[in-house]
Amino acid sequence: MEVSVSSGPNTTGALRHVLGHLLTPLLMCVGMGLAYLGAFHAPAPHDLRVDVVGSGPTAQILAQTLQDKGAGALDVRTVADRGTAVTALREQDSFGAYLPGEKPELLVASASSDTTAMAVEKVFTKVAAGQDAPLKVTDVAPVAPGDPTGQGVFFLLVALSIGAYASVAVIGGAGAVLPMRVRVLLAAGMSLVVSLIGTLFAGPVFHLVDQGLGGVWALSWLYAAGILLVGVGLHTFLRRWTTLGVMVLFVMLNFTSSGGIYRPELQPGFFGALHAFWNGAGFVEGVRGHVYFDGHALGGHVLVLALWFLAGAVLVASAAVTEARRHRAAGQGQGSDVETRAGEGAAEKERAAEATAERATAEEEMEEAVAV
């Protein structure tokens, strides 16, 4: 007995369905390539603030020479003494300070950004070599011993982000039939769990920070809660496109503008502009300020995270109102059908609609789970 498999309407429809949904991974591929390569492929300083210590003609001439030769790469000023230079570094107002002389010295603050400190060191190593003198480098704000590259906070950001936006896929997809208040409670619970896991990584597990662990937890919770609220609220409006939307917001644009690998002074202007108000930058700079710089400028970074949290709350409230309107409209439609059709026929139609809705929900869940 021969069994033939025909490519009928069902096969054609399934193929069209798959091809349509392949658009999502293609967009992810393009988006990730543009974001990561655009932000990281060719780091180069621009308007990088550095100081030359001294008030005499020699210091002023050196500062002006560096400014002119840099052609926009450096923003050079002179400061009167070493103490002023150290204060500027510890307030992240500059990223290097050069003390000329027979034994030249360069002051850096690697806790601001290890890659920025290396870029500054590269510049002034050449300056010292031109004076036939070895350069002494002094780090006035070193990172914790458990984070020698200074990039551990960035990878903590990655862990928190993945935990948060993956939870969005589950709560928004599989939990879409739940009332909004229940989804918000789930989001709050997951933000707490994710932040506690991140704090364990930062402290006892990998020792990324050696002080201020309570503040690191608070920043982690506020960051994760903002992502979860934004994602849960967006799911009502974006549906199966939620995962792509959340990845654009909290991976493609977020990781690249956070300053965890390169600060904005080493990146194209677009990512530097995002650094001023994106939530990943708020978290990374907030943790740095809290742990290494005695809380300097911490309030501004907390404000950034709080505004993202508030935006998530507004989205959730808007989603709740939208869903309530949809349910009322659906109820009115069903009432009209019951009045105008025979009871048995209406029941069959309702069952068919429920089956269709269940299939759509299952497809959404599968798409988001696979995407995550």
Salt bridges, closest charged atoms under 4 A:
ASP51 OD1 - ARG77 NE 2.53
ASP75 OD2 - ARG49 NH1 3.78
ASP93 OD2 - ARG77 NH2 3.26
GLU105 OE1 - ARG82 NH1 2.67
GLU265 OE1 - ARG263 NE 3.01
GLU285 OE2 - ARG263 NH1 2.97
GLU285 OE2 - HIS275 NE2 3.23
GLU285 OE2 - ARG288 NH1 3.23
ASP294 OD2 - ARG90 NH2 3.61
GLU323 OE1 - ARG183 NH2 2.60
ASP337 OD2 - LYS349 NZ 3.61
GLU364 OE1 - HIS235 NE2 3.76
GLU364 OE2 - ARG239 NE 3.50
GLU367 OE2 - HIS21 NE2 2.60
GLU368 OE1 - HIS235 NE2 3.54
